[in-house]
Amino acid sequence: QTEKELKEACARQALQLQEMGRRERLLRADTGRAKEQLESFKTQVMRACSPAASGIAGKAVAEQQVIEKVRWISDENQQSHEREKCLQEELRSRLLKEKEVSANVEVFKKSLRELQ
């Protein structure tokens, strides 16, 4: 009876090990695909930021240059948004002034007509 139980336990453990091996293979395959996708994305970013940097020679320097360029683009984007907000505020202010002037002109015209 004990021998039978041991054999069953060994069979269960063998199945568990097989399942763990299968999961490990799947995880390794997923990791491989993720690495390939990351490399592809990195290459695309490097080509977009610096076509000369997409070659293999000087790869470490090129990657640093791309990182710096992406940071620079991000900073420029943020500054552009800030300038846009300032310009929108200035536009709102000018539109309000224009409405005031238009209203004053209408009042002036009305007064002028009444005087005539």
Rosetta blueprint (number, residue, H / E / L):
1 Q L
2 T H
3 E H
4 K H
5 E H
6 L H
7 K H
8 E H
9 A H
10 C H
11 A H
12 R H
13 Q H
14 A H
15 L H
16 Q H
17 L H
18 Q H
19 E H
20 M H
21 G H
22 R H
23 R H
24 E H
25 R H
26 L H
27 L H
28 R H
29 A H
30 D H
31 T H
32 G H
33 R H
34 A H
35 K H
36 E H
37 Q H
38 L H
39 E H
40 S H
41 F H
42 K H
43 T H
44 Q H
45 V H
46 M H
47 R H
48 A H
49 C H
50 S L
51 P H
52 A H
53 A H
54 S H
55 G L
56 I L
57 A L
58 G L
59 K H
60 A H
61 V H
62 A H
63 E H
64 Q H
65 Q H
66 V H
67 I H
68 E H
69 K H
70 V H
71 R H
72 W H
73 I H
74 S H
75 D H
76 E H
77 N H
78 Q H
79 Q H
80 S H
81 H H
82 E H
83 R H
84 E H
85 K H
86 C H
87 L H
88 Q H
89 E H
90 E H
91 L H
92 R H
93 S H
94 R H
95 L H
96 L H
97 K H
98 E H
99 K H
100 E H
101 V H
102 S H
103 A H
104 N H
105 V H
106 E H
107 V H
108 F H
109 K H
110 K H
111 S H
112 L H
113 R H
114 E H
115 L H
116 Q L
